[in-house]
Amino acid sequence: MSSYPSEYLYTTEHEWIRVEEDVCVLGITDFAQKQLGEVVFVEAPEVGQVFDSHDEIGTIESVKAVAEVYTPVAGEVVEVNEEVIENPELINDDPHGEGWLIKIRFSSSADLQKLMSAEAYEAFLAQSHE
């Protein structure tokens, strides 16, 4: 059984997105949160900020590292998960669910074509971390 939801799309930087019509929910993968360890702080963008694909949108700090988070799609931030800002450990507890970071209204569905399926992401993990 895969630990990566099959309806999500994935990046080589270990972000996931879930497409909901013209909005993408964005978070980091279970692999990423395990690499980081205990998450203690999340810096997220403001609602209304506009990003190009691959722009840094924030950072996640753990007890052992700081990781940048990038958006795989260009668009405007329409919601920030305030729950994660207040309780960063949600990223460790539920990275593919309650631990989502932002919702971004994407400007081009072409950005989605460049992302990996869950199956491709798992193959990428296996290949790059043998």
SERO-760891 format. One record per atom (N, C-alpha, C): residue in one letter; residue number from 1; chain; y, z, x; atom name. Coordinates in steps of 0.1 Angstrom, whole numbers, plus 2048, in hexadecimal, padded with zeros to 3 digits. Last residue first. Example, Ala and Ser with C-alpha at 12.3 -4.5 7.8 and 13.67 -1.06 7.14 Angstrom:
BEGIN
r, k, c, py, pz, px, a
S, 2, A, 7EA, 847, 880, N
S, 2, A, 7F5, 847, 889, CA
S, 2, A, 800, 84F, 881, C
A, 1, A, 7C7, 84E, 884, N
A, 1, A, 7D3, 84E, 87B, CA
A, 1, A, 7DF, 84E, 884, C
END
This chain:
BEGIN
r, k, c, py, pz, px, a
E, 130, A, 832, 7E1, 8BC, N
E, 130, A, 824, 7E3, 8C0, CA
E, 130, A, 823, 7EC, 8CB, C
H, 129, A, 84A, 7DB, 8AE, N
H, 129, A, 847, 7E9, 8B2, CA
H, 129, A, 838, 7EC, 8B5, C
S, 128, A, 84C, 7C1, 8A6, N
S, 128, A, 856, 7C6, 8AF, CA
S, 128, A, 854, 7D5, 8B4, C
Q, 127, A, 836, 7BE, 895, N
Q, 127, A, 838, 7B5, 8A1, CA
Q, 127, A, 841, 7BC, 8AB, C
A, 126, A, 83A, 7D0, 881, N
A, 126, A, 82E, 7D1, 888, CA
A, 126, A, 82F, 7C9, 895, C
L, 125, A, 853, 7C8, 877, N
L, 125, A, 852, 7D5, 87D, CA
L, 125, A, 845, 7D6, 886, C
F, 124, A, 84C, 7AE, 86E, N
F, 124, A, 857, 7B0, 878, CA
F, 124, A, 855, 7BD, 87F, C
A, 123, A, 83B, 7B5, 859, N
A, 123, A, 836, 7AD, 865, CA
A, 123, A, 83F, 7AE, 871, C
E, 122, A, 84D, 7C2, 849, N
E, 122, A, 842, 7CA, 84E, CA
E, 122, A, 83C, 7C2, 85A, C
Y, 121, A, 85D, 7AC, 842, N
Y, 121, A, 863, 7B7, 849, CA
Y, 121, A, 858, 7C0, 850, C
A, 120, A, 84B, 79C, 834, N
A, 120, A, 851, 797, 841, CA
A, 120, A, 857, 7A2, 849, C
E, 119, A, 847, 7AD, 81E, N
E, 119, A, 83C, 7A9, 826, CA
E, 119, A, 841, 7A4, 834, C
A, 118, A, 861, 7AE, 813, N
A, 118, A, 85A, 7BB, 818, CA
A, 118, A, 84F, 7B7, 822, C
S, 117, A, 874, 792, 820, N
S, 117, A, 86C, 799, 816, CA
S, 117, A, 866, 7A6, 81C, C
M, 116, A, 894, 790, 831, N
M, 116, A, 885, 790, 831, CA
M, 116, A, 87F, 797, 824, C
L, 115, A, 8B0, 77A, 82D, N
L, 115, A, 8AA, 787, 82E, CA
L, 115, A, 89A, 786, 82D, C
K, 114, A, 8BE, 763, 829, N
K, 114, A, 8BB, 766, 837, CA
K, 114, A, 8B3, 773, 838, C
Q, 113, A, 8C4, 761, 80F, N
Q, 113, A, 8B9, 758, 814, CA
Q, 113, A, 8B5, 75C, 822, C
L, 112, A, 8DA, 770, 80A, N
L, 112, A, 8CD, 775, 806, CA
L, 112, A, 8C1, 76D, 80C, C
D, 111, A, 8EF, 760, 810, N
D, 111, A, 8EC, 76B, 819, CA
D, 111, A, 8DE, 770, 817, C
A, 110, A, 8F1, 750, 7FA, N
A, 110, A, 8EB, 74A, 806, CA
A, 110, A, 8E7, 755, 810, C
S, 109, A, 8FF, 75C, 7E6, N
S, 109, A, 8F1, 75F, 7E6, CA
S, 109, A, 8EA, 758, 7F2, C
S, 108, A, 91E, 76B, 7EE, N
S, 108, A, 915, 75F, 7EF, CA
S, 108, A, 907, 762, 7EF, C
S, 107, A, 929, 783, 7E9, N
S, 107, A, 931, 777, 7E6, CA
S, 107, A, 929, 76A, 7E7, C
F, 106, A, 91D, 7A0, 7D8, N
F, 106, A, 91D, 796, 7E3, CA
F, 106, A, 924, 789, 7DF, C
R, 105, A, 928, 7C0, 7D5, N
R, 105, A, 928, 7B3, 7CD, CA
R, 105, A, 928, 7A8, 7D7, C
I, 104, A, 915, 7DB, 7DF, N
I, 104, A, 91F, 7D1, 7E4, CA
I, 104, A, 91D, 7C4, 7DB, C
K, 103, A, 910, 7FD, 7E1, N
K, 103, A, 90E, 7F1, 7D9, CA
K, 103, A, 919, 7E7, 7DD, C
I, 102, A, 902, 812, 7FA, N
I, 102, A, 90D, 80C, 7F3, CA
I, 102, A, 907, 801, 7EA, C
L, 101, A, 8E9, 823, 7FF, N
L, 101, A, 8F6, 825, 805, CA
L, 101, A, 902, 820, 7FD, C
W, 100, A, 8CD, 835, 7F2, N
W, 100, A, 8D4, 829, 7F4, CA
W, 100, A, 8E3, 82C, 7F9, C
G, 99, A, 8BB, 84A, 7EE, N
G, 99, A, 8C3, 84A, 7FA, CA
G, 99, A, 8CA, 83D, 7FD, C
E, 98, A, 8AC, 847, 7D7, N
E, 98, A, 8B8, 84F, 7D6, CA
E, 98, A, 8C1, 84E, 7E3, C
G, 97, A, 89B, 82F, 7E7, N
G, 97, A, 89F, 832, 7D9, CA
G, 97, A, 8AC, 839, 7D9, C
H, 96, A, 893, 82C, 801, N
H, 96, A, 893, 820, 7F8, CA
H, 96, A, 897, 823, 7EA, C
P, 95, A, 894, 846, 80C, N
P, 95, A, 89D, 83B, 811, CA
P, 95, A, 89D, 82F, 808, C
D, 94, A, 892, 863, 804, N
D, 94, A, 890, 858, 7FB, CA
D, 94, A, 898, 84C, 800, C
D, 93, A, 896, 876, 819, N
D, 93, A, 88D, 879, 80E, CA
D, 93, A, 889, 86D, 806, C
N, 92, A, 8A9, 86A, 82B, N
N, 92, A, 89B, 86E, 830, CA
N, 92, A, 892, 86F, 824, C
I, 91, A, 8BE, 868, 819, N
I, 91, A, 8B9, 85C, 820, CA
I, 91, A, 8AB, 85E, 826, C
L, 90, A, 8C3, 881, 811, N
L, 90, A, 8BD, 878, 807, CA
L, 90, A, 8B7, 86C, 80E, C
E, 89, A, 8D2, 88D, 825, N
E, 89, A, 8C3, 88E, 826, CA
E, 89, A, 8BC, 886, 81B, C
P, 88, A, 8EC, 88D, 81D, N
P, 88, A, 8E7, 882, 825, CA
P, 88, A, 8D8, 882, 827, C
N, 87, A, 8FC, 894, 804, N
N, 87, A, 8EF, 899, 808, CA
N, 87, A, 8E8, 88E, 810, C
E, 86, A, 915, 888, 802, N
E, 86, A, 915, 896, 801, CA
E, 86, A, 907, 89C, 805, C
I, 85, A, 90E, 86E, 805, N
I, 85, A, 919, 873, 80D, CA
I, 85, A, 918, 882, 80E, C
V, 84, A, 8FB, 86B, 7F1, N
V, 84, A, 8F7, 86A, 7FF, CA
V, 84, A, 901, 86F, 808, C
E, 83, A, 90C, 86C, 7DB, N
E, 83, A, 901, 876, 7DC, CA
E, 83, A, 8FC, 877, 7EA, C
E, 82, A, 91C, 856, 7DB, N
E, 82, A, 922, 863, 7DF, CA
E, 82, A, 917, 86E, 7E1, C
N, 81, A, 916, 837, 7E4, N
N, 81, A, 90E, 842, 7DF, CA
N, 81, A, 913, 850, 7E4, C
V, 80, A, 930, 822, 7D8, N
V, 80, A, 92A, 829, 7E3, CA
V, 80, A, 922, 835, 7DE, C
E, 79, A, 936, 802, 7CB, N
E, 79, A, 932, 80F, 7C9, CA
E, 79, A, 92D, 815, 7D6, C
V, 78, A, 93F, 7E9, 7D3, N
V, 78, A, 943, 7ED, 7C6, CA
V, 78, A, 93F, 7FC, 7C3, C
V, 77, A, 94B, 7D7, 7EE, N
V, 77, A, 944, 7E3, 7EB, CA
V, 77, A, 949, 7E8, 7DD, C
E, 76, A, 947, 7B4, 7EF, N
E, 76, A, 950, 7BF, 7EC, CA
E, 76, A, 948, 7CB, 7E8, C
G, 75, A, 938, 79F, 808, N
G, 75, A, 93C, 7A2, 7FB, CA
G, 75, A, 945, 7AF, 7FB, C
A, 74, A, 91C, 792, 819, N
A, 74, A, 92A, 793, 818, CA
A, 74, A, 92E, 797, 80A, C
V, 73, A, 8FE, 7A4, 823, N
V, 73, A, 905, 79A, 81A, CA
V, 73, A, 914, 79C, 81B, C
P, 72, A, 8F5, 7B7, 833, N
P, 72, A, 8EF, 7AA, 835, CA
P, 72, A, 8F6, 79F, 82C, C
T, 71, A, 909, 7CF, 843, N
T, 71, A, 906, 7C8, 836, CA
T, 71, A, 900, 7BA, 839, C
Y, 70, A, 8FD, 7E9, 858, N
Y, 70, A, 903, 7DC, 856, CA
Y, 70, A, 900, 7D6, 848, C
V, 69, A, 902, 808, 867, N
V, 69, A, 8FC, 801, 85C, CA
V, 69, A, 904, 7F4, 85A, C
E, 68, A, 8FB, 818, 886, N
E, 68, A, 904, 810, 87E, CA
E, 68, A, 8FC, 80A, 873, C
A, 67, A, 8F0, 839, 88D, N
A, 67, A, 8ED, 82B, 88B, CA
A, 67, A, 8F7, 824, 882, C
V, 66, A, 8ED, 851, 8A5, N
V, 66, A, 8F6, 84C, 89B, CA
V, 66, A, 8F2, 83D, 899, C
A, 65, A, 8D4, 86C, 8AA, N
A, 65, A, 8DA, 85E, 8AC, CA
A, 65, A, 8E5, 85B, 8A2, C
K, 64, A, 8C9, 885, 8A4, N
K, 64, A, 8C7, 87F, 8B1, CA
K, 64, A, 8CE, 872, 8B4, C
V, 63, A, 8D0, 88D, 88B, N
V, 63, A, 8D1, 897, 896, CA
V, 63, A, 8CF, 891, 8A4, C
S, 62, A, 8E3, 871, 880, N
S, 62, A, 8D8, 87A, 87F, CA
S, 62, A, 8D9, 884, 88A, C
E, 61, A, 8FA, 85E, 86D, N
E, 61, A, 8F7, 867, 879, CA
E, 61, A, 8EB, 86F, 876, C
I, 60, A, 902, 83E, 866, N
I, 60, A, 8F9, 849, 862, CA
I, 60, A, 8F6, 851, 86E, C
T, 59, A, 91F, 82B, 85D, N
T, 59, A, 915, 830, 866, CA
T, 59, A, 90D, 83B, 860, C
G, 58, A, 92A, 80B, 850, N
G, 58, A, 92A, 819, 852, CA
G, 58, A, 921, 81E, 85C, C
I, 57, A, 92A, 7F0, 851, N
I, 57, A, 930, 7F6, 845, CA
I, 57, A, 930, 805, 846, C
E, 56, A, 92E, 7D4, 866, N
E, 56, A, 92B, 7E2, 866, CA
E, 56, A, 932, 7E9, 85A, C
D, 55, A, 925, 7B4, 85A, N
D, 55, A, 92F, 7BD, 85E, CA
D, 55, A, 929, 7CC, 85E, C
H, 54, A, 912, 7A2, 850, N
H, 54, A, 90F, 7A8, 85E, CA
H, 54, A, 91B, 7B1, 863, C
S, 53, A, 928, 791, 83C, N
S, 53, A, 91B, 795, 83F, CA
S, 53, A, 91A, 799, 84E, C
D, 52, A, 948, 7A2, 838, N
D, 52, A, 940, 796, 83B, CA
D, 52, A, 932, 79A, 83D, C
F, 51, A, 956, 7B7, 81E, N
F, 51, A, 94F, 7B5, 82B, CA
F, 51, A, 949, 7A7, 82C, C
V, 50, A, 96F, 7CB, 80F, N
V, 50, A, 968, 7BE, 810, CA
V, 50, A, 962, 7BC, 81E, C
Q, 49, A, 973, 7E8, 7FC, N
Q, 49, A, 973, 7E1, 809, CA
Q, 49, A, 96A, 7D5, 808, C
G, 48, A, 96D, 7F3, 7E3, N
G, 48, A, 978, 7E9, 7E4, CA
G, 48, A, 979, 7E2, 7F1, C
V, 47, A, 965, 813, 7EE, N
V, 47, A, 964, 809, 7E3, CA
V, 47, A, 970, 800, 7E4, C
E, 46, A, 962, 817, 812, N
E, 46, A, 969, 81A, 805, CA
E, 46, A, 965, 80F, 7FB, C
P, 45, A, 943, 81D, 824, N
P, 45, A, 950, 816, 821, CA
P, 45, A, 956, 81B, 814, C
A, 44, A, 936, 83C, 832, N
A, 44, A, 935, 830, 829, CA
A, 44, A, 942, 82A, 827, C
E, 43, A, 923, 850, 846, N
E, 43, A, 931, 84A, 844, CA
E, 43, A, 92F, 83D, 83D, C
V, 42, A, 910, 86C, 844, N
V, 42, A, 911, 85E, 840, CA
V, 42, A, 91F, 85A, 83F, C
F, 41, A, 8FC, 884, 856, N
F, 41, A, 90A, 87F, 852, CA
F, 41, A, 909, 870, 84F, C
V, 40, A, 8E2, 88B, 85C, N
V, 40, A, 8EC, 896, 859, CA
V, 40, A, 8F9, 891, 854, C
V, 39, A, 8C0, 884, 85B, N
V, 39, A, 8CD, 87F, 859, CA
V, 39, A, 8D7, 88A, 855, C
E, 38, A, 8A7, 888, 872, N
E, 38, A, 8AE, 88F, 867, CA
E, 38, A, 8BD, 88A, 866, C
G, 37, A, 89E, 867, 87D, N
G, 37, A, 89B, 875, 87C, CA
G, 37, A, 8A4, 87B, 871, C
L, 36, A, 8A0, 84C, 884, N
L, 36, A, 8AB, 854, 885, CA
L, 36, A, 8A8, 863, 885, C
Q, 35, A, 886, 842, 87E, N
Q, 35, A, 88B, 841, 88B, CA
Q, 35, A, 897, 84A, 88E, C
K, 34, A, 886, 847, 862, N
K, 34, A, 87C, 84E, 86B, CA
K, 34, A, 881, 84E, 87A, C
Q, 33, A, 899, 836, 859, N
Q, 33, A, 89C, 844, 858, CA
Q, 33, A, 892, 84C, 861, C
A, 32, A, 88D, 81D, 860, N
A, 32, A, 89A, 821, 866, CA
A, 32, A, 89C, 830, 865, C
F, 31, A, 876, 81D, 84F, N
F, 31, A, 875, 81C, 85E, CA
F, 31, A, 881, 821, 865, C
D, 30, A, 882, 81D, 836, N
D, 30, A, 87A, 829, 83A, CA
D, 30, A, 879, 829, 849, C
T, 29, A, 8A3, 80D, 83A, N
T, 29, A, 894, 80D, 837, CA
T, 29, A, 88E, 81B, 83B, C
I, 28, A, 8C2, 813, 829, N
I, 28, A, 8BA, 811, 835, CA
I, 28, A, 8AB, 813, 832, C
G, 27, A, 8D2, 7FF, 80F, N
G, 27, A, 8CE, 80B, 815, CA
G, 27, A, 8C7, 808, 822, C
L, 26, A, 8E3, 7F1, 7F3, N
L, 26, A, 8E0, 7F1, 801, CA
L, 26, A, 8DC, 7FE, 806, C
V, 25, A, 8E3, 7DC, 7D8, N
V, 25, A, 8E2, 7EA, 7DC, CA
V, 25, A, 8DD, 7E9, 7EA, C
C, 24, A, 8F8, 7C1, 7D0, N
C, 24, A, 8EC, 7C5, 7D8, CA
C, 24, A, 8EE, 7D4, 7DA, C
V, 23, A, 900, 7AE, 7B3, N
V, 23, A, 902, 7BA, 7BB, CA
V, 23, A, 8F6, 7BD, 7C3, C
D, 22, A, 8FB, 79C, 79F, N
D, 22, A, 904, 797, 7AA, CA
D, 22, A, 907, 7A3, 7B4, C
E, 21, A, 8DC, 7A8, 798, N
E, 21, A, 8E5, 79D, 794, CA
E, 21, A, 8EE, 799, 7A0, C
E, 20, A, 8D3, 7BA, 7B0, N
E, 20, A, 8D5, 7BD, 7A2, CA
E, 20, A, 8E0, 7B3, 79D, C
V, 19, A, 8BE, 7BC, 7CC, N
V, 19, A, 8C8, 7B3, 7C5, CA
V, 19, A, 8C7, 7B7, 7B6, C
R, 18, A, 8BD, 7D2, 7E5, N
R, 18, A, 8B7, 7CF, 7D8, CA
R, 18, A, 8C2, 7C8, 7D0, C
I, 17, A, 8B8, 7D2, 808, N
I, 17, A, 8C1, 7D0, 7FD, CA
I, 17, A, 8B8, 7CD, 7F0, C
W, 16, A, 8B6, 7E6, 826, N
W, 16, A, 8B0, 7DF, 81B, CA
W, 16, A, 8BA, 7DC, 810, C
E, 15, A, 8B7, 7E4, 84A, N
E, 15, A, 8BD, 7E7, 83D, CA
E, 15, A, 8B5, 7E1, 832, C
H, 14, A, 8AD, 7DE, 864, N
H, 14, A, 8A7, 7E9, 85C, CA
H, 14, A, 8AF, 7EE, 850, C
E, 13, A, 8B5, 7C8, 871, N
E, 13, A, 8BC, 7D5, 874, CA
E, 13, A, 8B7, 7E1, 86C, C
T, 12, A, 8A9, 7B4, 864, N
T, 12, A, 8A3, 7B8, 871, CA
T, 12, A, 8AA, 7C5, 877, C
T, 11, A, 8A7, 7BC, 841, N
T, 11, A, 8AE, 7B6, 84D, CA
T, 11, A, 8A6, 7BB, 859, C
Y, 10, A, 899, 7B4, 821, N
Y, 10, A, 89A, 7BC, 82D, CA
Y, 10, A, 8A1, 7B5, 838, C
L, 9, A, 897, 7B9, 7FD, N
L, 9, A, 898, 7B0, 809, CA
L, 9, A, 89C, 7B8, 815, C
Y, 8, A, 880, 7C5, 7E4, N
Y, 8, A, 88C, 7C6, 7EC, CA
Y, 8, A, 88C, 7BB, 7F7, C
E, 7, A, 869, 7C4, 7D7, N
E, 7, A, 874, 7BD, 7D0, CA
E, 7, A, 881, 7BE, 7D8, C
S, 6, A, 857, 7D4, 7E5, N
S, 6, A, 856, 7C5, 7E6, CA
S, 6, A, 861, 7BE, 7E0, C
P, 5, A, 860, 7F0, 7F8, N
P, 5, A, 860, 7EA, 7EB, CA
P, 5, A, 860, 7DA, 7EC, C
Y, 4, A, 84A, 7FC, 810, N
Y, 4, A, 857, 7F4, 80E, CA
Y, 4, A, 856, 7ED, 801, C
S, 3, A, 832, 806, 815, N
S, 3, A, 83D, 810, 812, CA
S, 3, A, 84A, 809, 810, C
S, 2, A, 815, 7F7, 806, N
S, 2, A, 822, 7F6, 80E, CA
S, 2, A, 82B, 801, 80B, C
M, 1, A, 7F4, 800, 808, N
M, 1, A, 800, 800, 800, CA
M, 1, A, 80C, 800, 809, C
END
